[in-house]
């Protein structure tokens, strides 16, 4: 446990920090039982967890990083939080938990995730190679 999660636990004792979950079925079950999903990071490539969270239809808060912003471009599909800014993240969590738009954000994220279905991606790759 790090100081960041300890501080959030003090502010939000009802939040359950799960940490790393390796088993995919357990992960899916945890995601589907969540009110919101928070993926804070200081640096990140393009995590598969982002797409899993979006596909779940749960409202999502993510770090506003260039790689993530290429997918989540506005606060309609997920809430963008300033990386490393604990107050901003805590404020975004609080606002999202109280938001009447929470379900809509989750629905928009789920629609966005449909664009990243492996079948669609494979067809797009084949089109690029066939056009050469």
C-alpha positions as a LaTeX table, in Angstrom:
\begin{tabular}{lrrr}
\hline
Residue & $x$ (\AA) & $y$ (\AA) & $z$ (\AA) \\
\hline
Unk1 & 0.00 & 0.00 & 0.00 \\
Unk2 & 1.31 & 3.44 & $-0.89$ \\
Unk3 & 0.67 & 6.91 & 0.61 \\
Unk4 & $-1.61$ & 7.76 & $-2.31$ \\
Unk5 & $-4.06$ & 4.90 & $-1.68$ \\
Unk6 & $-3.84$ & 5.41 & 2.10 \\
Unk7 & $-4.91$ & 9.02 & 1.70 \\
Unk8 & $-7.79$ & 8.04 & $-0.58$ \\
Unk9 & $-8.90$ & 5.35 & 1.89 \\
Unk10 & $-9.08$ & 7.98 & 4.62 \\
Unk11 & $-11.20$ & 10.25 & 2.44 \\
Unk12 & $-13.33$ & 7.43 & 1.04 \\
Unk13 & $-13.45$ & 4.51 & 3.48 \\
Unk14 & $-16.17$ & 2.83 & 1.39 \\
Unk15 & $-13.83$ & 2.48 & $-1.61$ \\
Unk16 & $-12.35$ & $-0.97$ & $-2.06$ \\
Unk17 & $-8.82$ & $-0.90$ & $-3.50$ \\
Unk18 & $-8.23$ & $-4.27$ & $-5.16$ \\
Unk19 & $-4.70$ & $-3.87$ & $-6.48$ \\
Unk20 & $-3.45$ & $-6.21$ & $-9.20$ \\
Unk21 & $-5.84$ & $-9.03$ & $-10.18$ \\
Unk22 & $-4.30$ & $-11.66$ & $-12.42$ \\
Unk23 & $-7.23$ & $-14.04$ & $-12.96$ \\
Unk24 & $-9.37$ & $-12.73$ & $-15.87$ \\
Unk25 & $-12.65$ & $-14.16$ & $-14.56$ \\
Unk26 & $-12.08$ & $-12.60$ & $-11.15$ \\
Unk27 & $-11.19$ & $-9.33$ & $-12.84$ \\
Unk28 & $-14.38$ & $-9.35$ & $-14.93$ \\
Unk29 & $-16.46$ & $-10.13$ & $-11.85$ \\
Unk30 & $-14.84$ & $-7.29$ & $-9.90$ \\
Unk31 & $-15.33$ & $-4.83$ & $-12.74$ \\
Unk32 & $-19.01$ & $-5.72$ & $-13.11$ \\
Unk33 & $-19.61$ & $-5.32$ & $-9.38$ \\
Unk34 & $-18.09$ & $-1.82$ & $-9.33$ \\
Unk35 & $-20.03$ & 1.44 & $-9.20$ \\
Unk36 & $-17.14$ & 3.23 & $-10.90$ \\
Unk37 & $-13.68$ & 2.23 & $-12.11$ \\
Unk38 & $-10.59$ & 4.32 & $-11.44$ \\
Unk39 & $-7.38$ & 3.73 & $-13.41$ \\
Unk40 & $-4.86$ & 6.25 & $-12.06$ \\
Unk41 & $-1.39$ & 6.13 & $-13.54$ \\
Unk42 & 1.64 & 8.37 & $-13.80$ \\
Unk43 & 2.75 & 6.79 & $-17.07$ \\
Unk44 & 1.13 & 4.18 & $-19.19$ \\
Unk45 & 1.27 & 2.74 & $-22.65$ \\
Unk46 & $-2.15$ & 1.72 & $-23.81$ \\
Unk47 & $-3.42$ & $-0.71$ & $-21.17$ \\
Unk48 & $-5.83$ & $-3.49$ & $-22.04$ \\
Unk49 & $-7.50$ & $-2.65$ & $-18.72$ \\
Unk50 & $-8.70$ & 0.61 & $-20.27$ \\
Unk51 & $-10.66$ & $-1.28$ & $-22.94$ \\
Unk52 & $-11.97$ & $-3.82$ & $-20.43$ \\
Unk53 & $-13.18$ & $-1.01$ & $-18.19$ \\
Unk54 & $-14.80$ & 0.86 & $-21.08$ \\
Unk55 & $-16.47$ & $-2.33$ & $-22.37$ \\
Unk56 & $-17.97$ & $-2.99$ & $-18.95$ \\
Unk57 & $-20.23$ & 0.03 & $-19.25$ \\
Unk58 & $-19.09$ & 1.26 & $-15.85$ \\
Unk59 & $-18.23$ & 4.95 & $-15.45$ \\
Unk60 & $-14.49$ & 5.36 & $-15.61$ \\
Unk61 & $-11.87$ & 7.81 & $-14.33$ \\
Unk62 & $-8.48$ & 7.63 & $-16.03$ \\
Unk63 & $-5.24$ & 9.58 & $-15.93$ \\
Unk64 & $-5.03$ & 12.25 & $-18.60$ \\
Unk65 & $-2.01$ & 10.80 & $-20.40$ \\
Unk66 & $-1.27$ & 11.13 & $-24.14$ \\
Unk67 & $-1.68$ & 7.41 & $-24.83$ \\
Unk68 & $-5.01$ & 7.22 & $-23.00$ \\
Unk69 & $-6.22$ & 10.52 & $-24.50$ \\
Unk70 & $-5.89$ & 8.98 & $-27.99$ \\
Unk71 & $-8.79$ & 6.72 & $-27.00$ \\
Unk72 & $-10.69$ & 8.76 & $-24.38$ \\
Unk73 & $-10.80$ & 12.20 & $-25.96$ \\
Unk74 & $-13.35$ & 13.90 & $-23.74$ \\
Unk75 & $-15.25$ & 13.61 & $-20.47$ \\
Unk76 & $-18.25$ & 12.05 & $-22.22$ \\
Unk77 & $-16.71$ & 8.56 & $-22.37$ \\
Unk78 & $-14.53$ & 8.72 & $-19.24$ \\
Unk79 & $-13.43$ & 11.34 & $-16.76$ \\
Unk80 & $-9.84$ & 12.54 & $-17.23$ \\
Unk81 & $-7.83$ & 13.24 & $-14.08$ \\
Unk82 & $-4.49$ & 14.99 & $-13.78$ \\
Unk83 & $-1.74$ & 12.37 & $-13.26$ \\
Unk84 & $-0.14$ & 12.58 & $-9.82$ \\
Unk85 & $-2.64$ & 15.12 & $-8.54$ \\
Unk86 & $-4.31$ & 13.41 & $-5.58$ \\
Unk87 & $-6.74$ & 16.26 & $-4.95$ \\
Unk88 & $-7.92$ & 16.31 & $-8.56$ \\
Unk89 & $-8.43$ & 12.54 & $-8.53$ \\
Unk90 & $-10.31$ & 12.66 & $-5.22$ \\
Unk91 & $-12.51$ & 15.51 & $-6.52$ \\
Unk92 & $-13.26$ & 13.60 & $-9.73$ \\
Unk93 & $-14.16$ & 10.45 & $-7.77$ \\
Unk94 & $-16.45$ & 12.43 & $-5.47$ \\
Unk95 & $-18.15$ & 14.24 & $-8.35$ \\
Unk96 & $-18.61$ & 11.06 & $-10.37$ \\
Unk97 & $-20.12$ & 9.18 & $-7.44$ \\
Unk98 & $-22.66$ & 12.02 & $-7.03$ \\
Unk99 & $-23.23$ & 12.60 & $-10.74$ \\
Unk100 & $-26.58$ & 12.05 & $-12.40$ \\
Unk101 & $-24.65$ & 11.49 & $-15.67$ \\
Unk102 & $-22.71$ & 8.55 & $-14.25$ \\
Unk103 & $-24.69$ & 5.92 & $-16.17$ \\
Unk104 & $-24.50$ & 7.92 & $-19.42$ \\
Unk105 & $-20.70$ & 8.15 & $-19.15$ \\
Unk106 & $-20.56$ & 4.36 & $-18.71$ \\
Unk107 & $-22.84$ & 3.83 & $-21.70$ \\
Unk108 & $-20.74$ & 6.16 & $-23.86$ \\
Unk109 & $-17.58$ & 4.32 & $-22.82$ \\
Unk110 & $-19.16$ & 1.00 & $-23.74$ \\
Unk111 & $-20.07$ & 2.33 & $-27.20$ \\
Unk112 & $-16.51$ & 3.61 & $-27.64$ \\
Unk113 & $-15.08$ & 0.20 & $-26.70$ \\
Unk114 & $-17.09$ & $-1.42$ & $-29.51$ \\
Unk115 & $-14.77$ & 0.35 & $-31.98$ \\
Unk116 & $-11.86$ & $-1.63$ & $-30.58$ \\
Unk117 & $-13.28$ & $-5.10$ & $-31.06$ \\
Unk118 & $-10.55$ & $-7.46$ & $-32.32$ \\
Unk119 & $-12.61$ & $-8.51$ & $-35.34$ \\
Unk120 & $-12.92$ & $-4.88$ & $-36.45$ \\
Unk121 & $-9.22$ & $-4.23$ & $-35.86$ \\
Unk122 & $-8.22$ & $-7.30$ & $-37.90$ \\
Unk123 & $-10.40$ & $-6.16$ & $-40.83$ \\
Unk124 & $-8.83$ & $-2.70$ & $-40.69$ \\
Unk125 & $-5.31$ & $-4.13$ & $-40.69$ \\
Unk126 & $-6.16$ & $-6.36$ & $-43.67$ \\
Unk127 & $-7.53$ & $-3.32$ & $-45.56$ \\
Unk128 & $-4.26$ & $-1.45$ & $-45.00$ \\
Unk129 & $-2.14$ & $-4.37$ & $-46.25$ \\
Unk130 & $-4.46$ & $-5.05$ & $-49.20$ \\
Unk131 & $-4.16$ & $-1.42$ & $-50.31$ \\
Unk132 & $-0.35$ & $-1.59$ & $-50.63$ \\
\hline
\end{tabular}
